[in-house]
Every structure is written in C-alpha cells, then in structure tokens.
Amino acid sequence: MKREADRLLAQIGRADSMIVAVKAGARAEGFVLGLETAGALRAGDAERLYIIFETALEDRLKALAS
C-alpha cells in the first residue's frame, strides 16, 4: 500500500503538463477511495492521504503554471 502511494506521489511530481498532473491526482484520489471503501484504511488515515495527494497536486500545478 505504501509503495503504491509513493508511486502515485511520484507520478504527480513528474507530471509534465497540467492535464497529466490532474489525471495523476485523480488516480491517487481513486486509490484512497478504494482503500477506504474496502476498509483497509481508517477514516483519519484516508483523510491524511487525501491531504498529502491534494497538496502534492496543488504544488505541481503551481510549478507548471509558472
């Protein structure tokens, strides 16, 4: 699970366009939703992961915009 989360974060960080970044962010969000739905994560842990992915996506989008 951690390896996949790290892979998704790396995809967001490597995105070379806003579209690619948003797609990577959507995959990351779907990953967390799937884990939460399957009961593999507690609500607080899922929320922390959502925030980590969202922050990474926002940072990447800002970097791509400048």
N, CA, C and O atoms as a GROMACS GRO file, in nm:
protein
  264
    1MET      N    1   0.083  -0.118   0.000
    1MET     CA    2   0.000   0.000   0.000
    1MET      C    3   0.089   0.126   0.000
    1MET      O    4   0.063   0.220  -0.076
    2LYS      N    5   0.192   0.128   0.085
    2LYS     CA    6   0.280   0.244   0.089
    2LYS      C    7   0.356   0.260  -0.043
    2LYS      O    8   0.376   0.372  -0.091
    3ARG      N    9   0.398   0.149  -0.100
    3ARG     CA   10   0.471   0.155  -0.227
    3ARG      C   11   0.384   0.217  -0.336
    3ARG      O   12   0.431   0.299  -0.415
    4GLU      N   13   0.257   0.180  -0.340
    4GLU     CA   14   0.166   0.235  -0.440
    4GLU      C   15   0.142   0.384  -0.414
    4GLU      O   16   0.139   0.463  -0.508
    5ALA      N   17   0.125   0.422  -0.289
    5ALA     CA   18   0.106   0.563  -0.256
    5ALA      C   19   0.229   0.644  -0.298
    5ALA      O   20   0.215   0.753  -0.354
    6ASP      N   21   0.347   0.591  -0.272
    6ASP     CA   22   0.471   0.659  -0.314
    6ASP      C   23   0.479   0.670  -0.466
    6ASP      O   24   0.522   0.772  -0.519
    7ARG      N   25   0.437   0.565  -0.535
    7ARG     CA   26   0.439   0.566  -0.682
    7ARG      C   27   0.344   0.674  -0.736
    7ARG      O   28   0.378   0.745  -0.831
    8LEU      N   29   0.227   0.684  -0.675
    8LEU     CA   30   0.130   0.784  -0.718
    8LEU      C   31   0.180   0.926  -0.691
    8LEU      O   32   0.161   1.015  -0.773
    9LEU      N   33   0.242   0.946  -0.576
    9LEU     CA   34   0.300   1.077  -0.546
    9LEU      C   35   0.408   1.112  -0.647
    9LEU      O   36   0.416   1.227  -0.693
   10ALA      N   37   0.490   1.015  -0.683
   10ALA     CA   38   0.596   1.039  -0.781
   10ALA      C   39   0.537   1.075  -0.917
   10ALA      O   40   0.590   1.162  -0.987
   11GLN      N   41   0.428   1.010  -0.955
   11GLN     CA   42   0.363   1.042  -1.083
   11GLN      C   43   0.314   1.186  -1.084
   11GLN      O   44   0.328   1.257  -1.184
   12ILE      N   45   0.259   1.230  -0.972
   12ILE     CA   46   0.214   1.370  -0.964
   12ILE      C   47   0.335   1.462  -0.978
   12ILE      O   48   0.330   1.559  -1.053
   13GLY      N   49   0.441   1.431  -0.907
   13GLY     CA   50   0.561   1.514  -0.910
   13GLY      C   51   0.630   1.519  -1.044
   13GLY      O   52   0.695   1.618  -1.076
   14ARG      N   53   0.618   1.413  -1.123
   14ARG     CA   54   0.683   1.406  -1.255
   14ARG      C   55   0.596   1.460  -1.367
   14ARG      O   56   0.643   1.474  -1.480
   15ALA      N   57   0.472   1.490  -1.339
   15ALA     CA   58   0.379   1.532  -1.445
   15ALA      C   59   0.439   1.649  -1.522
   15ALA      O   60   0.488   1.746  -1.464
   16ASP      N   61   0.433   1.640  -1.655
   16ASP     CA   62   0.492   1.745  -1.738
   16ASP      C   63   0.390   1.840  -1.798
   16ASP      O   64   0.424   1.927  -1.877
   17SER      N   65   0.263   1.822  -1.759
   17SER     CA   66   0.159   1.914  -1.801
   17SER      C   67   0.049   1.913  -1.695
   17SER      O   68   0.040   1.822  -1.613
   18MET      N   69  -0.034   2.015  -1.700
   18MET     CA   70  -0.142   2.023  -1.603
   18MET      C   71  -0.240   1.907  -1.619
   18MET      O   72  -0.290   1.854  -1.520
   19ILE      N   73  -0.266   1.869  -1.742
   19ILE     CA   74  -0.359   1.759  -1.766
   19ILE      C   75  -0.305   1.629  -1.707
   19ILE      O   76  -0.379   1.555  -1.642
   20VAL      N   77  -0.178   1.602  -1.728
   20VAL     CA   78  -0.116   1.482  -1.674
   20VAL      C   79  -0.118   1.486  -1.522
   20VAL      O   80  -0.143   1.384  -1.456
   21ALA      N   81  -0.093   1.603  -1.465
   21ALA     CA   82  -0.094   1.617  -1.319
   21ALA      C   83  -0.233   1.591  -1.262
   21ALA      O   84  -0.247   1.521  -1.162
   22VAL      N   85  -0.335   1.647  -1.326
   22VAL     CA   86  -0.472   1.628  -1.277
   22VAL      C   87  -0.513   1.481  -1.289
   22VAL      O   88  -0.580   1.428  -1.201
   23LYS      N   89  -0.475   1.416  -1.397
   23LYS     CA   90  -0.505   1.273  -1.412
   23LYS      C   91  -0.436   1.191  -1.303
   23LYS      O   92  -0.497   1.100  -1.246
   24ALA      N   93  -0.310   1.222  -1.273
   24ALA     CA   94  -0.238   1.152  -1.168
   24ALA      C   95  -0.304   1.177  -1.033
   24ALA      O   96  -0.314   1.086  -0.950
   25GLY      N   97  -0.350   1.299  -1.011
   25GLY     CA   98  -0.420   1.331  -0.888
   25GLY      C   99  -0.551   1.255  -0.875
   25GLY      O  100  -0.587   1.210  -0.766
   26ALA      N  101  -0.621   1.240  -0.986
   26ALA     CA  102  -0.746   1.164  -0.985
   26ALA      C  103  -0.721   1.016  -0.956
   26ALA      O  104  -0.798   0.953  -0.883
   27ARG      N  105  -0.614   0.961  -1.011
   27ARG     CA  106  -0.578   0.822  -0.981
   27ARG      C  107  -0.547   0.806  -0.833
   27ARG      O  108  -0.588   0.708  -0.770
   28ALA      N  109  -0.474   0.901  -0.778
   28ALA     CA  110  -0.439   0.896  -0.635
   28ALA      C  111  -0.565   0.903  -0.549
   28ALA      O  112  -0.577   0.831  -0.450
   29GLU      N  113  -0.656   0.990  -0.585
   29GLU     CA  114  -0.781   1.001  -0.510
   29GLU      C  115  -0.862   0.872  -0.518
   29GLU      O  116  -0.920   0.828  -0.419
   30GLY      N  117  -0.866   0.812  -0.636
   30GLY     CA  118  -0.935   0.684  -0.653
   30GLY      C  119  -0.871   0.573  -0.572
   30GLY      O  120  -0.940   0.486  -0.519
   31PHE      N  121  -0.740   0.577  -0.562
   31PHE     CA  122  -0.667   0.479  -0.481
   31PHE      C  123  -0.710   0.489  -0.335
   31PHE      O  124  -0.739   0.387  -0.271
   32VAL      N  125  -0.713   0.610  -0.282
   32VAL     CA  126  -0.753   0.630  -0.143
   32VAL      C  127  -0.899   0.590  -0.123
   32VAL      O  128  -0.933   0.526  -0.024
   33LEU      N  129  -0.984   0.629  -0.215
   33LEU     CA  130  -1.125   0.593  -0.206
   33LEU      C  131  -1.143   0.442  -0.204
   33LEU      O  132  -1.224   0.390  -0.127
   34GLY      N  133  -1.069   0.372  -0.288
   34GLY     CA  134  -1.077   0.226  -0.292
   34GLY      C  135  -1.033   0.164  -0.161
   34GLY      O  136  -1.098   0.072  -0.111
   35LEU      N  137  -0.924   0.213  -0.105
   35LEU     CA  138  -0.876   0.160   0.023
   35LEU      C  139  -0.976   0.188   0.135
   35LEU      O  140  -1.001   0.102   0.220
   36GLU      N  141  -1.031   0.307   0.133
   36GLU     CA  142  -1.129   0.345   0.235
   36GLU      C  143  -1.255   0.261   0.223
   36GLU      O  144  -1.309   0.215   0.323
   37THR      N  145  -1.302   0.241   0.102
   37THR     CA  146  -1.422   0.162   0.077
   37THR      C  147  -1.402   0.016   0.118
   37THR      O  148  -1.494  -0.047   0.170
   38ALA      N  149  -1.283  -0.036   0.093
   38ALA     CA  150  -1.253  -0.175   0.127
   38ALA      C  151  -1.227  -0.194   0.276
   38ALA      O  152  -1.213  -0.306   0.324
   39GLY      N  153  -1.221  -0.084   0.349
   39GLY     CA  154  -1.195  -0.093   0.492
   39GLY      C  155  -1.049  -0.111   0.526
   39GLY      O  156  -1.016  -0.148   0.639
   40ALA      N  157  -0.961  -0.086   0.431
   40ALA     CA  158  -0.818  -0.103   0.454
   40ALA      C  159  -0.757   0.018   0.525
   40ALA      O  160  -0.645   0.010   0.576
   41LEU      N  161  -0.830   0.128   0.529
   41LEU     CA  162  -0.784   0.249   0.596
   41LEU      C  163  -0.891   0.300   0.691
   41LEU      O  164  -1.010   0.291   0.662
   42ARG      N  165  -0.847   0.353   0.803
   42ARG     CA  166  -0.941   0.423   0.891
   42ARG      C  167  -0.970   0.558   0.830
   42ARG      O  168  -0.892   0.608   0.748
   43ALA      N  169  -1.080   0.618   0.870
   43ALA     CA  170  -1.122   0.746   0.812
   43ALA      C  171  -1.013   0.852   0.828
   43ALA      O  172  -0.986   0.927   0.734
   44GLY      N  173  -0.950   0.861   0.945
   44GLY     CA  174  -0.846   0.960   0.967
   44GLY      C  175  -0.725   0.939   0.879
   44GLY      O  176  -0.666   1.035   0.829
   45ASP      N  177  -0.688   0.813   0.859
   45ASP     CA  178  -0.574   0.782   0.772
   45ASP      C  179  -0.606   0.816   0.628
   45ASP      O  180  -0.521   0.868   0.556
   46ALA      N  181  -0.727   0.788   0.586
   46ALA     CA  182  -0.769   0.822   0.450
   46ALA      C  183  -0.766   0.972   0.430
   46ALA      O  184  -0.720   1.021   0.326
   47GLU      N  185  -0.815   1.045   0.527
   47GLU     CA  186  -0.816   1.191   0.516
   47GLU      C  187  -0.674   1.246   0.505
   47GLU      O  188  -0.650   1.338   0.427
   48ARG      N  189  -0.581   1.192   0.581
   48ARG     CA  190  -0.442   1.235   0.573
   48ARG      C  191  -0.384   1.207   0.434
   48ARG      O  192  -0.312   1.290   0.377
   49LEU      N  193  -0.416   1.090   0.380
   49LEU     CA  194  -0.367   1.058   0.245
   49LEU      C  195  -0.427   1.151   0.140
   49LEU      O  196  -0.357   1.196   0.050
   50TYR      N  197  -0.557   1.180   0.153
   50TYR     CA  198  -0.620   1.275   0.061
   50TYR      C  199  -0.546   1.408   0.065
   50TYR      O  200  -0.519   1.467  -0.040
   51ILE      N  201  -0.514   1.455   0.185
   51ILE     CA  202  -0.447   1.584   0.200
   51ILE      C  203  -0.307   1.580   0.140
   51ILE      O  204  -0.265   1.676   0.074
   52ILE      N  205  -0.235   1.472   0.161
   52ILE     CA  206  -0.100   1.457   0.104
   52ILE      C  207  -0.106   1.465  -0.048
   52ILE      O  208  -0.030   1.539  -0.110
   53PHE      N  209  -0.197   1.388  -0.108
   53PHE     CA  210  -0.209   1.388  -0.254
   53PHE      C  211  -0.256   1.524  -0.306
   53PHE      O  212  -0.205   1.573  -0.407
   54GLU      N  213  -0.352   1.584  -0.238
   54GLU     CA  214  -0.404   1.713  -0.281
   54GLU      C  215  -0.296   1.821  -0.275
   54GLU      O  216  -0.285   1.903  -0.366
   55THR      N  217  -0.217   1.820  -0.168
   55THR     CA  218  -0.109   1.918  -0.155
   55THR      C  219  -0.004   1.898  -0.264
   55THR      O  220   0.043   1.995  -0.323
   56ALA      N  221   0.030   1.774  -0.291
   56ALA     CA  222   0.128   1.745  -0.397
   56ALA      C  223   0.075   1.792  -0.532
   56ALA      O  224   0.150   1.850  -0.612
   57LEU      N  225  -0.052   1.769  -0.558
   57LEU     CA  226  -0.110   1.811  -0.685
   57LEU      C  227  -0.112   1.964  -0.695
   57LEU      O  228  -0.075   2.019  -0.799
   58GLU      N  229  -0.153   2.032  -0.590
   58GLU     CA  230  -0.155   2.177  -0.592
   58GLU      C  231  -0.015   2.234  -0.615
   58GLU      O  232   0.002   2.327  -0.693
   59ASP      N  233   0.083   2.177  -0.548
   59ASP     CA  234   0.221   2.224  -0.565
   59ASP      C  235   0.269   2.203  -0.708
   59ASP      O  236   0.335   2.289  -0.765
   60ARG      N  237   0.235   2.087  -0.765
   60ARG     CA  238   0.279   2.059  -0.903
   60ARG      C  239   0.211   2.151  -1.002
   60ARG      O  240   0.274   2.201  -1.095
   61LEU      N  241   0.082   2.175  -0.982
   61LEU     CA  242   0.010   2.264  -1.072
   61LEU      C  243   0.066   2.407  -1.065
   61LEU      O  244   0.078   2.475  -1.167
   62LYS      N  245   0.101   2.451  -0.945
   62LYS     CA  246   0.162   2.583  -0.931
   62LYS      C  247   0.296   2.589  -1.004
   62LYS      O  248   0.327   2.687  -1.072
   63ALA      N  249   0.375   2.483  -0.990
   63ALA     CA  250   0.506   2.479  -1.056
   63ALA      C  251   0.490   2.479  -1.208
   63ALA      O  252   0.566   2.544  -1.279
   64LEU      N  253   0.392   2.407  -1.257
   64LEU     CA  254   0.370   2.402  -1.402
   64LEU      C  255   0.316   2.534  -1.457
   64LEU      O  256   0.341   2.569  -1.572
   65ALA      N  257   0.243   2.607  -1.373
   65ALA     CA  258   0.186   2.733  -1.417
   65ALA      C  259   0.290   2.846  -1.425
   65ALA      O  260   0.270   2.945  -1.496
   66SER      N  261   0.398   2.828  -1.353
   66SER     CA  262   0.499   2.938  -1.351
   66SER      C  263   0.610   2.917  -1.451
   66SER      O  264   0.700   3.000  -1.461
   0.00000   0.00000   0.00000
